Amino acid sequence: MRVAPYSYDWIDNFGRKSPQKLIGLGPLEIGQKIMTIFELIDFKPNKHLTLGLNKRIPKIFGDTIISYQIIRQKHRICRLLVKILVNYPKGIPGVLLQYILPFGDLIMMRKQMINFKALCEKV
């Protein structure tokens, strides 16, 4: 996710195709840019990643935190749980976003999860 969002590239990645194989990027570090507009705020290897909206991004979307958690179920079987917490901006823009963003996130996150599943099954 440091190089691409793996959802709909034409929307989230300026038309660039997300890599379809692992790219050696080195270890994770707090503060690293993830999916263009997020930064890594917490992680535990092979357990979870927590991302916050980059502070340099205008607050059009309010404050957003996304957490990806891997839940091991059996040997070589796991689930990926994603949680999003949004503190919407005040006023009419915030009210509108409360209705628009969840629908958009559902579509984009579904595509991301489908891509992650396909890539993991290749390994």
PyMOL commands that set and color helices and strands:
alter all, ss='L'
color gray80, all
select helices_A, chain A and resi 9-12+59-61+91-122
alter helices_A, ss='H'
color red, helices_A
select strands_A, chain A and resi 33-34+38-44+48-53+63-74+77-87
alter strands_A, ss='S'
color yellow, strands_A
deselect
rebuild
show_as cartoon
